[in-house]
Amino acid sequence: MRFARLDQWLAWLEGLHPREIDLGLERVALVAERMGLLPVGVTVITVGGTNGKGSTIAMLDAILRASGRRTGCYTSPHLHRFNERICIAGRNADDDAIMAAFDAVDGARGETSLSYFEFGTLAALWLFARERADVWLLEVGLGGRLDAVNIVDADIAVLTSIGIDHTDWLGETREEIALEKVAIARPGRPLVCGDPEPPRTLLDHVVEQGIDLKQARRDYDWERLGDRWRWRLGDAEVKGLPLPALAGEHQLQNAATALTALALLPESLRPRREAIAEGLRHVGLPGRFERIDAGFEAVLDVTHNPHGMARLVASLQVERPAGKTVILFGVMADKDVPALIRLLAPVCDRWIAVAPGVGRALPVAALAEMVRKEAVGAEVDVAASVAEGVVLARSTLGPDDRLVVTGSFYTVAEARALLI
């Protein structure tokens, strides 16, 4: 084995390939074939979309496990440890298992160069096969058409939403982005689209390719009824379901999308109502409208694009604190930062501008200047790091106040480690 510790493997992987993001399937598919990973031979649900992928996979996983299935979940990015990306039967893969998978990939690739994400994807597939997971849940990392997980033919494809993000890679319009994302669907197989108003390009594509589209608010529906809700797909309906344990008003849409995907599984794999209810009650996912008692309420949300931020703001507006709301905000430089600020401004009483410790982060001085420009008259504090921002929040917030940490996975990860 090349290295004895997982951190050594990961450090090596970060510099192995000349480009951090290198979209394309030829190299990763070649290595997958050498490893005997294709075709998969088990049921696969691949989940793409702009926002809601992680939450939808978490609900799929929780419900399937409640019905006795052995799941393999591959998600990205992680908050604290790489191990979070590869989960089998509800447990993160341990260091030894991941290193064994990395060694298998390394041995099969020969002279083929793989990116960090491609290496991790092949490791996950290898572990799922070795551990005999009977349903694989794969999250698209970026786009869909050229993302590494798309080497696997999904039995059911899911698109949670279609918004504007990663424009350098996917296109500048929803129409262009939709074509990249819908490519995870296969002719003759189902596609569940959680976006009730998908672009025309997506609708045209599914007709041309003979894809069985199930569209939100057209083919399936949901309704909240107090502390319960109902879901419907055609003649099938489930009433009196518990609300998902994941907080946020938008999670019902994700839950309905997950239930629709599950209803399209082979009959032997479809969960019963009891398993659906149990999975919804117990599902958890750090960093998605995660609420923590830190002496004040802290809400952690990894959203980093306007579509997701609008959903976060809608959830924040449902229940306002008796005191003030402070936003601890740190973003990557390539995001639509002015739009994010404008969305957050109506629910923000004070800002703490920070820069997480990664090279792509927007410098804190530039971020503070943007906040002052887009949220005229706003009170803005500047902290040199996320850690200093958390210290500042602790020194000024009381039990009636609320801290919202958002803007980036990196910002939430650093703050969460200090707040939990």
Rosetta blueprint (number, residue, H / E / L):
1 M L
2 R L
3 F L
4 A L
5 R L
6 L H
7 D H
8 Q H
9 W H
10 L H
11 A H
12 W H
13 L H
14 E H
15 G H
16 L H
17 H L
18 P L
19 R L
20 E L
21 I L
22 D L
23 L L
24 G L
25 L L
26 E H
27 R H
28 V H
29 A H
30 L H
31 V H
32 A H
33 E H
34 R H
35 M L
36 G L
37 L L
38 L L
39 P L
40 V L
41 G L
42 V L
43 T E
44 V E
45 I E
46 T E
47 V E
48 G E
49 G L
50 T L
51 N L
52 G L
53 K H
54 G H
55 S H
56 T H
57 I H
58 A H
59 M H
60 L H
61 D H
62 A H
63 I H
64 L H
65 R H
66 A H
67 S L
68 G L
69 R L
70 R L
71 T E
72 G E
73 C E
74 Y E
75 T L
76 S L
77 P L
78 H L
79 L L
80 H L
81 R L
82 F H
83 N H
84 E H
85 R H
86 I E
87 C E
88 I E
89 A L
90 G L
91 R E
92 N E
93 A L
94 D L
95 D H
96 D H
97 A H
98 I H
99 M H
100 A H
101 A H
102 F H
103 D H
104 A H
105 V H
106 D H
107 G H
108 A H
109 R H
110 G L
111 E L
112 T L
113 S L
114 L L
115 S L
116 Y H
117 F H
118 E H
119 F H
120 G H
121 T H
122 L H
123 A H
124 A H
125 L H
126 W H
127 L H
128 F H
129 A H
130 R H
131 E L
132 R L
133 A L
134 D L
135 V E
136 W E
137 L E
138 L E
139 E E
140 V L
141 G L
142 L L
143 G L
144 G L
145 R L
146 L L
147 D L
148 A H
149 V H
150 N H
151 I H
152 V L
153 D L
154 A L
155 D L
156 I E
157 A E
158 V E
159 L E
160 T L
161 S L
162 I L
163 G L
164 I L
165 D L
166 H L
167 T H
168 D H
169 W H
170 L H
171 G L
172 E L
173 T L
174 R H
175 E H
176 E H
177 I H
178 A H
179 L H
180 E H
181 K H
182 V H
183 A L
184 I L
185 A L
186 R L
187 P L
188 G L
189 R L
190 P E
191 L E
192 V E
193 C E
194 G L
195 D L
196 P L
197 E L
198 P L
199 P L
200 R H
201 T H
202 L H
203 L H
204 D H
205 H H
206 V H
207 V H
208 E H
209 Q H
210 G L
211 I L
212 D E
213 L E
214 K E
215 Q E
216 A E
217 R L
218 R L
219 D L
220 Y E
221 D E
222 W E
223 E E
224 R E
225 L E
226 G L
227 D L
228 R E
229 W E
230 R E
231 W E
232 R E
233 L E
234 G L
235 D L
236 A E
237 E E
238 V E
239 K E
240 G E
241 L E
242 P E
243 L L
244 P L
245 A L
246 L L
247 A L
248 G L
249 E L
250 H L
251 Q H
252 L H
253 Q H
254 N H
255 A H
256 A H
257 T H
258 A H
259 L H
260 T H
261 A H
262 L H
263 A H
264 L L
265 L L
266 P L
267 E H
268 S H
269 L H
270 R L
271 P L
272 R L
273 R H
274 E H
275 A H
276 I H
277 A H
278 E H
279 G H
280 L H
281 R H
282 H H
283 V L
284 G L
285 L L
286 P L
287 G L
288 R L
289 F L
290 E E
291 R E
292 I E
293 D E
294 A L
295 G L
296 F L
297 E E
298 A E
299 V E
300 L E
301 D L
302 V L
303 T L
304 H L
305 N L
306 P H
307 H H
308 G H
309 M H
310 A H
311 R H
312 L H
313 V H
314 A H
315 S H
316 L H
317 Q H
318 V H
319 E L
320 R L
321 P L
322 A L
323 G L
324 K L
325 T E
326 V E
327 I E
328 L E
329 F E
330 G L
331 V L
332 M E
333 A L
334 D L
335 K L
336 D L
337 V H
338 P H
339 A H
340 L H
341 I H
342 R H
343 L H
344 L H
345 A H
346 P H
347 V H
348 C L
349 D L
350 R E
351 W E
352 I E
353 A E
354 V L
355 A L
356 P L
357 G L
358 V L
359 G L
360 R L
361 A E
362 L L
363 P L
364 V H
365 A H
366 A H
367 L H
368 A H
369 E H
370 M H
371 V H
372 R H
373 K H
374 E H
375 A L
376 V L
377 G L
378 A L
379 E L
380 V E
381 D E
382 V E
383 A L
384 A L
385 S L
386 V H
387 A H
388 E H
389 G H
390 V H
391 V H
392 L H
393 A H
394 R H
395 S H
396 T H
397 L L
398 G L
399 P L
400 D L
401 D L
402 R E
403 L E
404 V E
405 V E
406 T E
407 G L
408 S L
409 F H
410 Y H
411 T H
412 V H
413 A H
414 E H
415 A H
416 R H
417 A H
418 L H
419 L H
420 I L
